[in-house]
Every structure is written in C-alpha cells, then in structure tokens.
Amino acid sequence: MTARRTGLAIAAIAGVGLLVALYLTATKLSGGLPVCGPVHGCEDVARSEYSSVFGVPVAVLGALFSAVTALLGLAWAFRADHRALLGAYGLGLVGIVFVAYLTYLELFVIHAVCVWCVTYGVTVIAGWLVALLALRSDRSTT
C-alpha cells in the first residue's frame, strides 16, 4: 500500500462522512428533521437531548472530525508525513469511542436508530481501519 493510495482513501471516506455530517448539521440548525425514507428513527434521534453537547449539535462535531481527518489523509497522501498518518489513526480511535457511545445511546436510551448516524459511524470505522492498515504497512517497509 502506498501513502498516496491510503491517504486518498482516508480522505475520500472522511469526505463521505463530512457530507453526512453537513446534512445533519443543516437539518438541525434549520430546525428540520433528517429524511429517513422508509426507515424510522432519525426523527427520534434528532429530537433527543443527546443530539447536542453543550448546545453544539453533535453533527457539527462530526463535520469538524471528518474535515480534520480528510486533511490528515491528504497530508499523508501528498507528503507521506508519518505524523499525519498517526494523527488520522489516533483521531480515528477517539472517533470510534464517540461513535460507540452514541450508538449505545441510540440503542439503549433513545430506543431509535438513525440510518444517517450509522452511515457516519461506518465512515469513522472505515477511515480508522485504512489508517491502521497503512500504519502496519508503513512499519513493515521501514
């Protein structure tokens, strides 16, 4: 695996997460509710007290997380800066913990699952896995 390929993969995955987070941010800030299609649960999650932390929508935090992860992926892709890869990996670990906490809230406290939130969580986990594989590959070549 090359730095360019894995870095671009991290950035692309984070870009998908960023789009999801921006959609959820826009609906939250406009006072609307996310469209879930035939699946229900997004409305309950969006209305819950857990959709904001200290008045800041969780989706805003997700957008910031994804933007930083995308930038770290690009830095790894175009500069092969090992610190950027370590940053993407470490930030991904923090993201996984936060996603696990939010998933717990959805399942056991809110009793509703948001398909947008699940999609976002998948991007966090996938980005971290690519960073992990890149780290392992990078260490095996040095």
Phi and psi in degrees as a GROMACS rama.xvg file:
@    title "Ramachandran Plot"
@    xaxis  label "Phi"
@    yaxis  label "Psi"
@TYPE xy
-95.5468  158.357  THR-2
-59.9006  -40.332  ALA-3
-62.0011  -48.3144  ARG-4
-65.6055  -47.5225  ARG-5
-69.9974  -37.3068  THR-6
-63.7441  -42.4902  GLY-7
-67.4295  -34.4904  LEU-8
-65.3833  -44.2789  ALA-9
-59.601  -45.8018  ILE-10
-64.5406  -40.5691  ALA-11
-66.9944  -43.3545  ALA-12
-62.9703  -44.6245  ILE-13
-64.0229  -32.8416  ALA-14
-63.1721  -39.7346  GLY-15
-63.954  -44.8994  VAL-16
-59.8355  -39.2383  GLY-17
-62.6929  -42.6025  LEU-18
-61.8447  -43.605  LEU-19
-62.2532  -47.2835  VAL-20
-64.2812  -37.1407  ALA-21
-67.3026  -38.2378  LEU-22
-61.787  -47.8074  TYR-23
-65.1185  -36.0908  LEU-24
-64.209  -46.1742  THR-25
-62.1461  -42.6258  ALA-26
-67.9246  -38.6168  THR-27
-66.4749  -46.9957  LYS-28
-70.1592  -25.8254  LEU-29
-85.3927  -6.24393  SER-30
84.2804  5.07503  GLY-31
-87.885  -175.478  GLY-32
-124.044  144.324  LEU-33
-66.3551  145.07  PRO-34
-83.0017  126.006  VAL-35
-108.319  -5.25174  CYS-36
68.8525  -138.897  GLY-37
-73.0244  -14.9843  PRO-38
-86.349  139.729  VAL-39
-113  156.551  HIS-40
133.353  -30.2264  GLY-41
-59.6252  -39.5143  CYS-42
-62.7694  -44.8001  GLU-43
-64.3752  -41.3959  ASP-44
-66.1261  -43.5662  VAL-45
-65.696  -32.2285  ALA-46
-82.7084  -13.0576  ARG-47
-70.3397  158.452  SER-48
-67.0722  -15.1797  GLU-49
-87.1359  -0.857443  TYR-50
-78.6266  -5.1147  SER-51
-136.711  149.746  SER-52
-124.123  116.611  VAL-53
52.243  39.1726  PHE-54
83.0306  -3.23805  GLY-55
-100.587  123.286  VAL-56
-57.1342  136.169  PRO-57
-56.6188  -33.3791  VAL-58
-62.7594  -31.8301  ALA-59
-64.9225  -43.1145  VAL-60
-61.9525  -39.3352  LEU-61
-63.8612  -40.5732  GLY-62
-63.6142  -43.3079  ALA-63
-63.416  -44.8364  LEU-64
-56.4589  -49.5773  PHE-65
-66.3446  -38.5638  SER-66
-63.4805  -45.2484  ALA-67
-64.9727  -42.715  VAL-68
-61.793  -41.643  THR-69
-62.0548  -42.9179  ALA-70
-64.1186  -40.4487  LEU-71
-64.4095  -40.3433  LEU-72
-61.4051  -41.6152  GLY-73
-67.1899  -38.4241  LEU-74
-63.1301  -39.821  ALA-75
-66.6949  -41.2183  TRP-76
-65.0236  -43.4575  ALA-77
-102.752  -13.5205  PHE-78
-121.672  -10.6929  ARG-79
51.2536  37.3679  ALA-80
-80.7313  111.246  ASP-81
-59.0623  -30.3361  HIS-82
-63.3622  -34.8901  ARG-83
-66.5811  -40.9936  ALA-84
-65.7388  -43.6583  LEU-85
-62.1328  -37.9838  LEU-86
-63.1657  -43.8006  GLY-87
-64.4656  -39.9423  ALA-88
-65.4251  -49.6796  TYR-89
-64.8189  -43.4227  GLY-90
-63.5825  -37.1995  LEU-91
-61.7942  -39.0399  GLY-92
-61.5771  -44.5431  LEU-93
-61.5609  -42.5552  VAL-94
-61.3419  -40.6104  GLY-95
-63.4797  -41.4352  ILE-96
-62.241  -44.594  VAL-97
-65.9653  -42.241  PHE-98
-63.3927  -40.2972  VAL-99
-62.3955  -42.0316  ALA-100
-62.9875  -46.1973  TYR-101
-66.0038  -36.226  LEU-102
-65.6866  -41.2023  THR-103
-57.3571  -46.1309  TYR-104
-60.1689  -44.2499  LEU-105
-59.3872  -48.3115  GLU-106
-75.0186  -40.791  LEU-107
-111.962  -13.155  PHE-108
-113.471  -53.4518  VAL-109
-80.0934  -29.3484  ILE-110
60.7363  41.2985  HIS-111
-153.605  148.177  ALA-112
-120.911  131.52  VAL-113
-98.9342  121.29  CYS-114
-63.5848  -32.1684  VAL-115
-65.4105  -41.0436  TRP-116
-66.1503  -40.4221  CYS-117
-63.6366  -44.3535  VAL-118
-59.0274  -45.7093  THR-119
-61.0176  -44.6232  TYR-120
-59.019  -38.7934  GLY-121
-62.26  -38.611  VAL-122
-66.4676  -36.9905  THR-123
-64.0689  -47.1858  VAL-124
-66.5299  -43.1941  ILE-125
-64.2087  -42.6779  ALA-126
-62.0746  -41.3098  GLY-127
-65.013  -41.5406  TRP-128
-62.2267  -39.9146  LEU-129
-64.5341  -42.1638  VAL-130
-62.6752  -40.9589  ALA-131
-61.3381  -46.9591  LEU-132
-62.9346  -39.5949  LEU-133
-64.6783  -41.0198  ALA-134
-62.3564  -45.8671  LEU-135
-62.8903  -42.2925  ARG-136
-67.3358  -41.2159  SER-137
-65.3488  -39.71  ASP-138
-71.6784  -29.8457  ARG-139
-76.3301  -17.638  SER-140
-93.5802  -9.60972  THR-141
